[in-house]
Amino acid sequence: MNNSLDSVVAQVNQHIPHVRLPDVGTWSSLEEGGRSVYELELPREALSENLQTNTCSAPFFLLCFGYWAARFTGSDPLLRVRIEGSAPSDAKKGHHDTRARIALEALKMGLGDRLDIQGLEPLEWPTNLVVNAPRRKRPYNGGQGEEHHLETQICREKRWAQTAPEICGPLGRFERQLPLGLFTGRVSATNTWTPRGSAQADLWATSPGGENFHLFELKTGKNAQLGALPQLLTYLWILSKIQAGVISGGGPGAQAVRRAQRLQGWWLAPRLHPLLIQGQDSPIRWLSAGLKPHLDLGYLSFEETEAGEFSAWAPERSVRF
């Protein structure tokens, strides 16, 4: 009997064309106790990939297809991720593996009983974790590539913070690049716990009084990948640990997190991957319901005059989940 998820994908494709599952692991659909179960059997080495790749983001594809299948058929599926294999022995791969497990921990917190994760030991957070700090204040000019150009443009021109969609609430000035590499004991290459050099959130800001801390994951129109979901979720989960006092260190951004009462994460992009949003509906609503005690999630849309040029906010496409 063919128990693949092909029929589920076909149902979703009737409403969201041309989306498919990543070519990794084994995807299946089965019945247990009268309830549909959508299962992903994923090799452990997939967790050592870059978090934004389709390979490492596969559990989040499972979330999306499960959500839309439920919306379009009225079902209530159980999502199951079954990890096969052992933790990597290579240190660098181990850092990526840890970050992927942080993403899965946040995913489980958001989904609760909707998600069953098997074959993966619970993540143990060291008691002496430290987050790195920027070596210098990021300039508001320069930057390589379209996304860096957008970062500097948004930070340099104060009007973008002043005219942000109302769902944000008042914003102070945008700041570039918040380092979120984690280390045990002190910041050094030998004490690395998660990837360090590339572990930086794109933009951050606070409300004028500092009670709300906003983290932004910025994407251009060319980079509407589903990996933006685990990336922002992982950064926000780390911020929640900083706020709770589990992680020390950091610079002005980390100090602002500790002072804040609420953490708010935003995807900042002209468009998101079609599996992430359709109109005002999104699988992020499942996640948001479970994460509400910890943080808020939303999407801020904007227009580009051309790739890498911020033109105007698009509040009609923006949504708070």
Secondary structure, DSSP 8 states (H G I E B T S, - for coil): ---BSHHHHHHHHTTSTT----SSSEEEEEEETTEEEEEEEEEGGGGGS-TTSTTTTHHHHHHHHHHHHHHHH----EEEEEEES---SSHHHHHHHHHHHHHHHHHHHHHGGGEEEES-------TTEEE---SS---SS--SHHHHHHHHHHHH-THHHHT--GGG------EEEEE--EEESSSSGGGBSS--TT-EEEEEEE-TTSSEEEEEEE--TT---TTHHHHHHHHHHHHHHHHTTSEEE--HHHHHHHH-SEEEEEEEES---TTT-BTTB-THHHHHHHHTTT-EEEEEEEEEEETTEEEEE-GGG-EE-
